[in-house]
Amino acid sequence: MSGIPDEKSDLDAWYGLAILFIAYTVSFIDRTILSLLVEPIKTSLDVSDTQISLLHGLAFAIFYTLLGIPIARLADRHSRKYIISVGIFVWSMMTAACGLADRFTTLFLARVGVGVGEAALSPAAYSMLADMFPKKKLGLALSLYSAGVYVGAGLAFIIGGLSVQMALDMGPITLPLIGHIEGWRLIFFIIGLPGVLIALLMLTVREPPRRKNSAAPTGDSLLAVFHFIGKAPSTFLLHFIGYSLLGLVFNAIIAWAPTYFIRTYSMTAGEIGPLLGGLILVFGGSGMIVGGVYSDFLRARGTVAAPLVSSRLAGICLLPICIAIPFAGSVWASSLLFAGFFFFSAFPFGAAAAAIQLATPTHLRAQMSAVYLFVLNLAGIGFGPTIVALITDYGFEDTSRLGWSMAIVGAIAAPLGAVALHYAIRPFTETVKLREQEEYVQYDRLKSN
């Protein structure tokens, strides 16, 4: 059977993964840098925590979620690398445009544009990686790709923290063609414009042939995806709910982590950026990879629902960590808690992507990934940061109680996510076995012909 991942060039596959990883890393730097600019933006534009949370979440998530599905449909039909390249260019330019915003509304619209560009990346990337790597390596490949979230966030905090502090210390500056600007605006130019080079680099990736057989339909509409979900609703709905709740925990806490340290321990952006960035790089990146390897290990030992089993463990471990956040009492204790948080919040998400690929027919993978990302990101990015802000602004009515707001969100969402994944294990196992049996029958028919 020609074109299966085992026969592909290892060099092409790993090179493609490397470029996709860089793109994902850059995307998360662009979306995360706002976390370090909360206080100067609040002062400059006169906005509240809740409005900042909308910039973190809803502004980015609106079209990031909505456009993911139609873009994924294009990815199931057309060149995925060109789609990704255009997306990188768009989000990079819109990140730079954030530095030109003169009020909350224009900054909100610029963040919407960042989400529009980033919507092109992951559904197409998941589909490409599933065609580049064999099933036995898919969990590792997707975990390495997904680790870009944590590398990107880590670099955003390390480099961004130092740059933000430097820019704030410099005060207002004057740029050619732009004129007089505040230091926080310069940061958006610095991190946004280099992304254009990444867009060009993406064009050097080899587009992998799609793993198809003659029995697989082509050009399916989104209705085909929902029809497939309807055939196994417990598998996909519980998957979506479980990972969305875990994603909500991650997005809710990482969006406010720098501000929590700044308000609780009177740290500066230059101090907290490298600290949090180092923790995210080491513990978030390793958590993502270890989670993927552990999932592959369980699958090799015969656990069909290995991605869900490994992810359930992460949800359980996050519960005590989140509860402990407001009780830490020192920078050292809080740093230790956040190290554990970043490890276990990263642990499930390489496996989450692998689960979608394992349970979905090849011709629907990009669109199914987009539906998954729609639910995941609408819940996590769209509402996670805002729920924390609403509890702080309208529940406690005290910005110094931010740690309690973060703990409440994590203590509720993490265990509920673990419960949903627990109940998804049996139907997921049945769905994967049925799909693999159908593919074997189709392949056997091809050989006989």
N, C-alpha and C positions, 0 to 999 in steps of 0.2 A: 504494500500500500504506500504509494509515493506521497511525499510531503508531510509525513508525520514528524513530530519534533525530534525523535531519536535520530533521524537521518540528517538533521540540519547541522550546519557548521557550528561547533561550540563557540568559536571566535565571534561569529556574527551574533549569536544569541547573547553572549556576555557583553559584547560591545553595545548592543541595543539596550540591554538592561542598564548599563552604566549611564548612557545618555538619558534614558527615561528617569533614572534615579536623580541625575543632576537637575532635570526639569522639575521634578516633584519637589526637590530640595529648594530650588529657587522659588517655586510657587508658594511654599509655606513661609519662606522668609518674607515674601511680599505681603502675605495676608496676616502674619504674626507681628510685624514690627509695630503695629498700632498699640500693642499691649504696653510697650515701653514709652509711649507718647501720651498716655492718658492725662497726666496732670498738665503738661504744657498746652495740649489741645483744649482741655476744659477751661484753662485760663484765657487762651487766645480767642476761642469761639463762644465762650460763656455757655457751656452745656453741662448737663447733669450726668450722673453715673448711668442712668437709664438710657439717655441719648447716646452715650459712649458705647453702651452694650448693643444698641441698634447698629452702630457702625461696625462693631465686632461681628455681629451675627446677622441680623435680618437683611441689612444692605448687601452684604456679600452673598448671603444664601438665596435671595430671591431668584435671580437668574442662574446662579450656580446650580441650583437644584432643577429649575424648570427647563433650562436649555440642555441639561445633561442627557435627557432622553432623546430629543430629536437629533442631537449631535451623535449620540450612540447609534442611532439608526443609519446615519451617514457612514459611521465607522464600520457597520456591518456590511456596507455595500461598496465603499470607496477607500482610497488610500488613507490609512490611519496616520501615517507619519506626517502627511501634509496637513491633516486636520489638527494634529497636535502642534505643529509648527506655527500655524496661524493663531492658535489659541495662546501660545507663549508670547507672541508679538503683541496681541491685544492686551493681555493682563499686565505686561511690562509697561506699556505706554499708559495704561490707566492708573497703575501704581504711581508713576511719575506725576500724573495729573492730580493725584491727591494733594501734592505739594502746592498746587495752585488754588485750592479751595479757599474761599473767603468767608464761608458761613457753613452751618451744619448741613443745609440742603445740598450744596454743591459737593461737599465731602461725601455725603451719603450717595450721591449719584456716581461719583468717581469709584467708590467702593463697590457699587453695583457693577460697574464696568470691569473691575478686577474679577468679580465672580463670573461674569460672562466669559472672559478669556479662559479662566481655570476650568470651566465646565467641559472644555474640549479634551482635557488631559486623561483623567483616570479611566473612564469607560473604554477609550481607544487603547490605552496602555495595557489594561487588563487583558483585552482581547489579543493584542500583539504578543504579550508574554505567554499566554496560554498556547499560542501557536509556535513560539520559539523554544519552549522547554517541555520535556516529557512530564507526565503526571507525577512521577516519583520525585521530581525536582521542583514541581510547581509551587509547593508551599514555601520552600526556601526562596525561590525567585520572587514571588509576590511579597514575601516578608522583607527581602532586601529592597525591593522597590518602595514598599510602604514605609520603610525606615527613613525615607526622605522626609517624612513628616517631622521626625524627631531631630534629624540632622539639620533640617531647615529651621525648625524652631530654636534649636540650640545655637546655630550660627546667628540667627536673628537676635537672640538675647545677648550673645557674647559680643559680636561685632556691633550690633545695634546699640547695646548698652553703652559701650565705650564711645561710639559715634554720637549717640544722643547727648551724652554728657558733654562731649567736646563741643557739639553744635550749640548746646544751651549755654555753655560757658562763653562761647564766642559772641553770643548775642546776635542781633539782626545783621544781615550781610546784604551786599548788592551783587546780583548776577547779571551778565550781559543778556539783553533782550527781555529779561524777566523783571529786573529791578530790585527793589528793597523787599526782603523776605525775612521771616523769623527762622531761627535755627532748626525748629522741628520740621519745617517744610523741606529744607535741604536734604533731610534723611530720605524722604520719598524719592527724590531725584536720584540719589546715590544708589539706592537698591533697585529702582525700577528700570532705568535705562540699559544697564548691562544685559538684561534679559533678552534683548534683541539678538545678541550674539548666540545665545542658547537656541533661539528659534532657527538660526541658520545651521547650527550644529546638528539639530534634529533631522535636517534634510540628508545628512550623511548616513543615517540608519537604514539598513536593508529591510524593506517591507517583507515580512514572512508570508509564505503561502498559507492560506487558511486550511485548517484540518476539516475537510468535508468529505462526504461520500455521495454517491449518486442518489441515495435515498433521502438525503437531507434537503428540504426545501430552501430556496433562496429568496431574498428580498422580502422577508416577512414583515408585516406591519406590527405596530405596538400591540395591536389586538392579539396577535399570536403569543406575545409574551404574557399578557394577562390571561389568555386561555391556558397557557402552560402553568401559570401560577394557580389557576382555578382547579387544575388536575391534582395539585398537591398543595393545598392552601396552608396546612399546618407546617409544612416544611419551610415555605418561604415567608409567611407572615410572622411566624415565631422567630425565624432568623432575623428578619427586618426589625422586629420589636426589640429583641435581645441586644443586638449590636447597636441599635439606635440609642438605647438607654445607656450603654457603656460609652458610646460616643458623646452623649450629652454630658456625662460626668467629666470626660477629658476636656471638652471644649469649654465647659462652664468654669473649670478650675484653672486651666492654662491661660485663659483670657484675663483672669484677675490675679494670677500669681504674683507678677511684679508689683502691682498696686498693693497687694496684701503685705508684702515685705516692706514696701516703702511706707505704708501707713502704720504698720504694727511696730516696726523696728527703726523707723526714721532713716532708712537707707536711701542712697541716691540711685538713679538709673545706672550710673557707671559702676556702682558696687553690686547691685542685684543682677544686672545683665550677665556678667561673666559667671556668677554663681549659679543662677538658674540654667544658663546655657550649657554649662559643663554638666550639670545633673541630667539635663534632657539628652545631651549627646551620648553620655555614657550609659545611663540607665534606661532612657527611652529607646535609644538605638539597639541596645543589647536585649531589651525586653521584646522588641519586635522580632528580632532574629531568633531568640530563644523560643518564642512562641511558635514561630513557623517550623523550626527544627523539631520541637516537641510534638507538634501536630503531625509532621511527616513520620516521626518515630512511632506514634500511636497508630497511624495508618499502615505502616509497614508491619506492625504486629497484628493487623487484622481489624482494627477499629475503624469502621467505615465512616462514622460520624466524628472522626478525630478532631476536625476543626472546632466543632461545637463543644466537645469534651474539654479540650484545652482552654477554650475561651470561658467556659463556665467557672473554671478555677480562678481565672483573673477577676471575675466579678465578685467572687467570695472574698478574695484577698483585699480588694479595694475597700470593702466595708469598714474594717477597723481603722484603716489609714485615714479615710475621710473623716470619720468621727473624731479622730485625735487632733485634727488641724488646729482648732481654736485653743487646745490645751497645751500646745508645744512649749510656749514660754520663753524660748530663746531662738536665736538664729540657727544655732547648731542643731537643736532638736527639730525645728521646722525643716531644715535642709535634709535631715535624715528621713523625715516623713515624705517629703517631696521626691526624694530618690526612689523610695518604694512606690509612690504614686505613679511616677513616670514609667517605671518598669512594668507594673501590672496594668496600667492603662494602655500601654503599647502592646502588651502580650497578645491580645486577641485579634488584632486587625490584619495581619498577614493571613491568618487562618480564615478570617471572615471572607476575604476576597477569594481564597482558594475554594471555600465551600460553595460559592456561587458558581465557579467554573466547573466544579465536580458534579453539581446537580443540574446543570443547564446544558441543553444541546448546543453544539458549536455555533450554529447559525443564529443563535439568540443571545450569545454571551455578552456582547457589548451592550445591547439594550437591557438585558437583565441586570447587568452591573450598574447601568444608569438608573434603573428603578430602585435598586438597593441604595445607591449613593443619594438619590433623591430623598428617600425616607431618612437615611442616616444623617445627612447634612442638614435637612430641614429641621429635624429634631435637635441634633447636636449643635451645629453652628447657628442655626436660626433662633433657637430658644434657650440653649444652655447659658450663655453669658447674660441674657436678659432676665432669666429667672433669678439668678444670683443678684443682679442689680435691683430687681423689684423687691426682693426680700430685704435687701439693705436699705433702699430708699423708703419703702412703704410699710415694711414689717418692723424692722428695728428703728427706722428713721435715724440711723446713726452710721456714718461711713466707717467708723472705727470697728464696727461689728462685721466687717466683710468676711473674716474667717469663719464666723458662725454661719453666714449665708452659704458659703462654699461647702461647709460640712453638712448642712441640711440637705442640699441638693445631692451630694455624693452618697450620703447614708440612705437616701430613699431610692435613687436610680440604680446604683450598682447592684444591690441584691435582687431587685426586680429584673434586671437584665440577666443575671445568672439563672433565675427561675425560668424565664422565657426560653433560654438556651437549653436548659435541662429538659423541658417538655418538647423541644424541637428534635431531640436526638433520635427518637424512634422513627418519626415520619421522614426525617432526612435520610436515615439509613435505607429505608424502603425506596425512596425516590432515586437515590444514587444506584442502588442495585438494579432497579428496573431500567434506568437509562443505560447503564453499562450492558445489560442483557440485550436491549434493543440495538445498541451500536454493534454488538458482536454478531447478531443475526444479520444486520445490514452488511457488515464486512464479509461475512461468510457468503452471502448472496453475490457480492462483487467478485469474490474469488472463483465461485462456481461459474460465473459468466465469462 
